[in-house]
Amino acid sequence: MDNKPKQRTQTGKEFNNYLYSFSVMNKVSIIPCSDYSNAKEAIARAIDLLGGLENVIDPGDSVLLKPNILAASPPETATTTHPTVVAAMCEFVTSAGGKPVVGDGAGISRPGATAKALKVSEIEEAALKAGARVVNFETAGFTLVEVPEPLQFRKLYIANPVLEADVVISLPKLKTHELTYYTGAVKNFFGTLPLKCRKETHLLGKRDLFGEAVADVYSIIRPDFAVMDGIVGMEGNGPSHGKPVNSGVILASRDCVSLDIVAAEMIGFDPLKIPTTAGALKKGFGNQCPVVVGTPLKEVKKKFKPSSGGVSTAPPFLKRSLGKYYTIYPRINQRKCTHCAACYNNCSPRAVEMLEDGSFRVNQEKCILCYCCRELCPNDAVEIKKSLLASLLTARK
């Protein structure tokens, strides 16, 4: 695959779409919604206020819907995007002539974490019932892409389903975050990275540097639309250990940065102090003064409790050193291996190497922990090895 991000252009109506995009790009629609039973209607109103999906999707387009599927948590915990929101968006994409694809990669360093999260969150079932195809970023493969005007990373591995899509739509959950204070439409695409790349960004050690790294990811993907699940959000120690809170809104925008600015202000944060927003603005994305349509922002404001956690005070060099003791990597069991080369032929970063005797091994330095080798091995010959620290921290299912 070409290592340049796919250019998503809409043929046949370029000029009209340019005028449309210019007029609505910094608009954010807000629709009150107190219960998920009314989510589909609220989402439809939010989308209509921005001109509809027909101006975003061409007939036959492959449309990647990226919810937040952080971990294997049921919908009522407010950790993940609610399945009702995902199902509704699948139906709206189909109505606009697109082909919906739902995908994400969980944030847990354990093989099979995404597959489990898709099921427990009920997103997989909802997407399939709505006629969508479901993809697991953990095993779909990654491509190394050059970052335009990089702030922290010159190249990043990005999940193939995102690069292959004609249209990308962000479906974030409204939550607080220990590192970035707030997490939304821009931060949602951190899930397109393989686990090793995520670890490297966390080791940067400072909020602003991490925000710039997320902006680097965003600059590759540039979503075409975003719908935020703010019906029930999460406050406190988000993104996974906070408390569900009835925030009662659906937000939508053609611009993820604009949506994040409005959503952050809505829950009581200074939008320009959100590291991911600051990073995106630094790269020239978004507008500091989005226009709210629908319900006025002042009518839906609800102050969220911030996280009590955050960035470790340990020096970055110490954290990098400790990181060496937290290792999880695949290893080929030579007794089970039949030399079929499935792992070798499907390894995106070429971390699986062929030895002179025809056997294979995994180069840990190149491995990005996508687990494709393990997923595709027909003989269950790829085992996962963990350091003692990793074993202790991932012992709980």
C-alpha positions as CSV (number, residue, x, y, z in Angstrom):
1,M,0.0,0.0,0.0
2,D,1.1,3.5,-0.8
3,N,2.4,5.2,2.3
4,K,0.6,8.5,1.6
5,P,-2.9,9.1,3.2
6,K,-5.7,8.7,0.8
7,Q,-7.1,11.9,-0.7
8,R,-10.8,12.0,0.0
9,T,-12.4,14.1,-2.8
10,Q,-16.0,14.2,-3.9
11,T,-16.3,14.1,-7.6
12,G,-18.9,15.8,-9.7
13,K,-19.8,18.5,-7.2
14,E,-16.5,20.0,-6.1
15,F,-17.4,23.7,-6.3
16,N,-20.7,23.4,-4.6
17,N,-19.1,21.2,-1.9
18,Y,-16.4,23.8,-1.4
19,L,-18.9,26.5,-0.8
20,Y,-20.9,24.3,1.5
21,S,-17.9,23.3,3.5
22,F,-16.8,26.9,3.8
23,S,-20.2,27.9,5.2
24,V,-20.6,25.1,7.7
25,M,-17.0,24.0,8.6
26,N,-16.8,25.8,11.9
27,K,-20.4,25.2,12.9
28,V,-21.3,22.9,15.8
29,S,-24.9,21.8,16.2
30,I,-26.3,21.0,19.7
31,I,-29.4,19.0,20.3
32,P,-30.8,18.2,23.7
33,C,-31.4,14.4,24.2
34,S,-32.2,13.1,27.7
35,D,-32.4,9.4,26.8
36,Y,-30.9,6.9,24.3
37,S,-34.4,6.0,23.1
38,N,-34.5,9.4,21.4
39,A,-30.9,9.3,20.2
40,K,-31.7,8.6,16.5
41,E,-34.1,11.5,16.3
42,A,-31.6,13.9,18.0
43,I,-28.7,12.8,15.7
44,A,-30.9,13.4,12.7
45,R,-31.7,16.9,13.8
46,A,-28.0,17.6,14.6
47,I,-27.0,16.4,11.1
48,D,-29.7,18.3,9.3
49,L,-28.6,21.6,10.9
50,L,-25.3,21.1,9.1
51,G,-26.8,20.3,5.7
52,G,-27.0,16.5,5.9
53,L,-24.7,13.7,5.1
54,E,-25.5,13.8,1.4
55,N,-23.0,16.7,1.2
56,V,-20.3,14.5,2.8
57,I,-20.9,11.1,1.3
58,D,-21.1,10.1,-2.4
59,P,-23.1,7.0,-3.4
60,G,-20.9,3.9,-3.0
61,D,-18.4,5.6,-0.6
62,S,-16.8,3.4,2.0
63,V,-17.5,5.3,5.3
64,L,-15.4,4.5,8.3
65,L,-17.3,5.2,11.6
66,K,-14.8,5.5,14.4
67,P,-16.5,5.1,17.9
68,N,-14.5,5.2,21.1
69,I,-14.1,1.5,22.0
70,L,-11.5,2.0,24.7
71,A,-12.1,-1.2,26.7
72,A,-14.4,-4.1,27.3
73,S,-17.0,-2.1,29.3
74,P,-20.8,-2.4,29.0
75,P,-22.7,0.7,27.7
76,E,-23.9,1.8,31.1
77,T,-20.4,2.6,32.3
78,A,-20.1,5.4,29.8
79,T,-16.6,4.3,28.8
80,T,-17.4,3.7,25.2
81,T,-19.7,5.3,22.6
82,H,-23.2,4.0,23.1
83,P,-24.2,1.3,20.6
84,T,-27.5,3.2,19.9
85,V,-25.5,6.1,18.5
86,V,-23.4,3.8,16.4
87,A,-26.4,2.0,15.0
88,A,-28.1,5.2,14.1
89,M,-25.1,6.5,12.3
90,C,-24.8,3.3,10.3
91,E,-28.4,3.8,9.2
92,F,-27.8,7.4,8.2
93,V,-24.7,6.6,6.3
94,T,-26.6,3.9,4.3
95,S,-29.5,6.3,3.6
96,A,-26.9,8.7,2.2
97,G,-25.7,6.0,-0.2
98,G,-22.6,5.1,1.7
99,K,-21.3,1.7,2.9
100,P,-20.8,1.9,6.7
101,V,-17.7,0.3,8.3
102,V,-17.3,0.4,12.1
103,G,-13.9,0.0,13.6
104,D,-11.5,0.8,16.4
105,G,-8.6,-0.5,18.5
106,A,-8.9,-0.9,22.2
107,G,-6.3,0.7,24.5
108,I,-5.4,-2.4,26.5
109,S,-2.1,-4.2,26.1
110,R,-3.5,-7.7,25.7
111,P,-4.1,-9.7,22.5
112,G,-7.8,-10.0,21.8
113,A,-8.7,-6.9,23.8
114,T,-10.4,-5.2,20.8
115,A,-12.4,-8.2,19.9
116,K,-13.6,-8.5,23.5
117,A,-14.3,-4.7,23.7
118,L,-16.4,-4.8,20.5
119,K,-18.6,-7.5,22.0
120,V,-18.9,-6.3,25.6
121,S,-19.7,-2.7,24.6
122,E,-22.5,-4.1,22.3
123,I,-21.1,-2.0,19.5
124,E,-20.3,-5.0,17.2
125,E,-23.9,-6.4,17.5
126,A,-25.5,-3.0,17.0
127,A,-23.3,-2.3,13.9
128,L,-24.0,-5.7,12.3
129,K,-27.7,-5.4,12.9
130,A,-27.6,-2.0,11.2
131,G,-25.9,-3.5,8.1
132,A,-22.4,-2.3,8.7
133,R,-19.1,-4.2,8.4
134,V,-17.1,-4.4,11.6
135,V,-13.3,-4.2,11.5
136,N,-10.8,-4.8,14.3
137,F,-7.9,-2.3,14.0
138,E,-5.7,-4.6,16.2
139,T,-5.7,-7.3,13.4
140,A,-6.5,-5.4,10.2
141,G,-2.9,-4.3,9.6
142,F,-1.1,-0.9,9.7
143,T,0.7,1.2,7.2
144,L,3.6,3.5,8.0
145,V,2.6,7.0,6.8
146,E,4.6,10.2,6.7
147,V,3.2,13.0,8.9
148,P,2.7,16.3,7.2
149,E,4.5,19.2,9.0
150,P,5.2,17.0,12.1
151,L,5.3,18.3,15.6
152,Q,6.5,15.1,17.3
153,F,6.6,12.2,14.9
154,R,7.8,12.2,11.3
155,K,6.1,8.9,10.6
156,L,3.3,6.9,12.2
157,Y,1.7,3.6,11.7
158,I,-2.1,4.0,11.0
159,A,-4.7,1.3,10.9
160,N,-5.4,0.3,7.3
161,P,-9.2,0.6,7.4
162,V,-8.9,4.3,8.1
163,L,-6.5,4.9,5.2
164,E,-8.7,2.9,2.9
165,A,-11.9,4.7,3.6
166,D,-13.4,7.3,1.3
167,V,-15.0,9.1,4.2
168,V,-14.1,9.1,7.9
169,I,-16.6,10.0,10.7
170,S,-15.6,10.4,14.3
171,L,-18.1,9.1,17.0
172,P,-16.5,10.2,20.3
173,K,-17.8,9.9,23.8
174,L,-18.0,13.0,26.0
175,K,-15.5,12.3,28.8
176,T,-12.9,13.8,31.0
177,H,-9.3,12.5,30.7
178,E,-6.5,12.2,33.2
179,L,-3.9,13.3,30.7
180,T,-5.7,15.7,28.3
181,Y,-8.4,16.9,30.8
182,Y,-11.1,16.2,28.1
183,T,-11.2,13.7,25.4
184,G,-13.4,14.1,22.3
185,A,-13.4,14.1,18.5
186,V,-9.7,14.7,17.9
187,K,-8.3,12.4,20.6
188,N,-10.6,9.7,19.3
189,F,-8.2,8.9,16.5
190,F,-5.4,7.9,18.9
191,G,-7.1,4.5,18.6
192,T,-5.9,4.2,15.0
193,L,-2.3,3.7,16.3
194,P,-0.9,0.3,17.2
195,L,-0.1,-0.3,20.9
196,K,3.6,0.3,20.6
197,C,3.1,3.7,19.0
198,R,0.6,4.7,21.7
199,K,3.2,3.8,24.3
200,E,5.8,5.9,22.7
201,T,3.5,9.0,22.7
202,H,2.7,8.5,26.4
203,L,6.4,8.4,27.1
204,L,6.8,12.0,25.9
205,G,6.0,12.9,29.5
206,K,4.3,16.2,29.0
207,R,0.7,17.1,28.3
208,D,1.5,19.6,25.5
209,L,3.9,17.2,23.8
210,F,1.3,14.4,23.9
211,G,-1.3,16.8,22.5
212,E,1.0,17.6,19.6
213,A,1.5,13.9,19.0
214,V,-2.3,13.4,18.8
215,A,-2.4,16.4,16.4
216,D,0.1,14.6,14.2
217,V,-2.3,11.6,14.0
218,Y,-5.2,13.9,13.3
219,S,-3.3,15.6,10.4
220,I,-3.0,12.2,8.6
221,I,-6.7,11.3,9.0
222,R,-8.7,14.6,8.9
223,P,-12.2,13.3,9.5
224,D,-15.0,14.5,7.3
225,F,-17.7,14.7,10.1
226,A,-18.2,14.1,13.8
227,V,-21.1,13.2,16.0
228,M,-20.5,13.1,19.8
229,D,-22.4,10.9,22.2
230,G,-23.0,13.3,25.1
231,I,-26.3,11.8,26.3
232,V,-24.5,10.2,29.2
233,G,-20.9,11.4,29.6
234,M,-18.1,10.6,32.1
235,E,-16.7,12.9,34.7
236,G,-13.9,12.5,37.2
237,N,-11.1,10.0,36.5
238,G,-11.9,9.4,32.8
239,P,-11.5,8.0,30.3
240,S,-12.3,4.7,31.9
241,H,-12.5,5.1,35.7
242,G,-14.8,8.0,36.0
243,K,-18.5,8.3,36.9
244,P,-21.3,8.4,34.4
245,V,-23.2,11.7,34.3
246,N,-26.4,12.6,32.5
247,S,-25.2,15.4,30.2
248,G,-28.2,15.1,27.8
249,V,-26.8,16.3,24.4
250,I,-25.8,15.2,21.0
251,L,-23.2,17.4,19.3
252,A,-22.2,17.3,15.6
253,S,-19.8,19.2,13.3
254,R,-17.9,19.0,10.1
255,D,-14.8,20.0,12.1
256,C,-13.5,17.9,15.0
257,V,-11.6,20.8,16.5
258,S,-14.6,23.1,16.5
259,L,-16.7,20.3,18.2
260,D,-14.0,19.8,20.9
261,I,-13.9,23.5,21.6
262,V,-17.6,23.7,22.2
263,A,-17.8,20.4,24.1
264,A,-15.0,21.3,26.4
265,E,-16.5,24.7,27.2
266,M,-19.8,23.0,27.8
267,I,-18.5,20.9,30.6
268,G,-16.5,23.6,32.3
269,F,-13.0,23.5,30.8
270,D,-11.0,26.2,29.0
271,P,-11.1,24.8,25.4
272,L,-7.7,26.3,24.5
273,K,-6.0,24.6,27.4
274,I,-7.0,21.1,26.2
275,P,-3.7,19.7,24.9
276,T,-5.1,18.0,21.8
277,T,-7.0,21.1,20.8
278,A,-4.0,23.3,21.3
279,G,-1.9,20.8,19.2
280,A,-4.4,20.8,16.4
281,L,-4.7,24.6,16.4
282,K,-0.9,24.8,16.3
283,K,-0.9,22.8,13.1
284,G,-3.4,25.1,11.6
285,F,-6.5,23.0,12.0
286,G,-9.9,24.3,13.3
287,N,-11.2,27.7,14.3
288,Q,-11.0,29.1,17.8
289,C,-14.4,30.7,17.5
290,P,-16.9,28.1,16.2
291,V,-20.5,29.0,15.6
292,V,-23.2,27.1,17.6
293,V,-26.4,26.2,15.9
294,G,-29.5,24.5,17.4
295,T,-29.7,24.9,21.2
296,P,-27.6,27.7,22.7
297,L,-24.5,26.5,24.5
298,K,-25.5,28.3,27.8
299,E,-28.7,26.2,28.0
300,V,-26.8,22.9,28.0
301,K,-23.7,23.7,30.1
302,K,-23.0,21.2,32.9
303,K,-19.8,21.4,34.8
304,F,-18.0,18.0,35.0
305,K,-15.7,17.0,37.8
306,P,-12.1,17.0,36.5
307,S,-9.8,14.1,36.8
308,S,-7.7,13.9,39.9
309,G,-4.9,12.1,38.0
310,G,-2.6,13.3,35.2
311,V,1.0,13.3,34.1
312,S,3.5,11.5,36.3
313,T,6.0,13.8,38.0
314,A,8.8,11.3,37.3
315,P,11.5,12.5,34.8
316,P,10.9,11.3,31.2
317,F,14.2,9.4,31.2
318,L,13.1,7.4,34.3
319,K,9.8,6.6,32.7
320,R,11.5,5.4,29.5
321,S,13.8,3.2,31.6
322,L,10.9,1.7,33.6
323,G,9.2,1.1,30.3
324,K,11.9,-1.4,29.4
325,Y,10.6,-3.6,32.1
326,Y,7.0,-3.6,30.8
327,T,7.2,-5.7,27.7
328,I,4.6,-7.7,25.8
329,Y,5.7,-9.3,22.5
330,P,4.8,-12.2,20.3
331,R,7.2,-15.2,20.0
332,I,7.0,-18.1,17.5
333,N,6.9,-21.5,19.1
334,Q,9.2,-23.5,16.7
335,R,7.7,-26.8,17.7
336,K,4.2,-25.8,16.5
337,C,5.3,-23.7,13.5
338,T,4.8,-25.5,10.1
339,H,6.7,-22.7,8.1
340,C,3.5,-21.7,6.3
341,A,4.7,-18.1,6.3
342,A,1.3,-16.6,7.2
343,C,2.9,-14.4,9.8
344,Y,5.8,-13.4,7.5
345,N,3.5,-12.5,4.6
346,N,1.1,-10.4,6.7
347,C,3.4,-8.5,9.0
348,S,3.0,-4.7,8.2
349,P,6.3,-3.5,9.7
350,R,8.2,-6.6,8.5
351,A,9.0,-7.6,12.1
352,V,8.7,-11.3,11.3
353,E,12.0,-12.3,9.8
354,M,12.9,-15.5,7.9
355,L,16.0,-17.2,9.0
356,E,18.4,-19.2,6.8
357,D,16.9,-22.5,7.9
358,G,13.5,-21.4,6.7
359,S,12.1,-20.8,10.2
360,F,10.8,-17.5,11.4
361,R,11.3,-15.2,14.4
362,V,9.8,-11.8,15.6
363,N,12.2,-8.9,15.8
364,Q,11.0,-7.1,19.0
365,E,12.6,-3.8,17.9
366,K,10.4,-3.7,14.8
367,C,7.2,-5.2,16.3
368,I,4.3,-2.7,16.7
369,L,2.1,-5.1,18.7
370,C,-0.7,-5.4,16.2
371,Y,-0.9,-9.2,16.8
372,C,-1.7,-9.9,13.1
373,C,0.9,-12.8,13.3
374,R,-1.0,-14.4,16.1
375,E,-4.4,-13.8,14.6
376,L,-3.5,-15.3,11.2
377,C,-1.4,-18.3,12.4
378,P,-3.4,-21.5,11.5
379,N,-1.4,-23.6,14.0
380,D,-1.6,-21.4,17.1
381,A,2.2,-21.2,17.0
382,V,2.5,-17.5,17.9
383,E,2.6,-17.1,21.7
384,I,2.5,-13.9,23.8
385,K,5.4,-13.4,26.2
386,K,5.3,-10.8,29.0
387,S,7.8,-9.4,31.4
388,L,7.0,-9.9,35.1
389,L,5.8,-6.3,35.4
390,A,3.5,-6.7,32.4
391,S,2.2,-10.0,33.7
392,L,1.3,-8.3,37.0
393,L,-0.4,-5.3,35.4
394,T,-2.5,-7.3,32.9
395,A,-3.4,-10.2,35.2
396,R,-6.9,-9.0,35.8
397,K,-9.2,-9.8,32.9
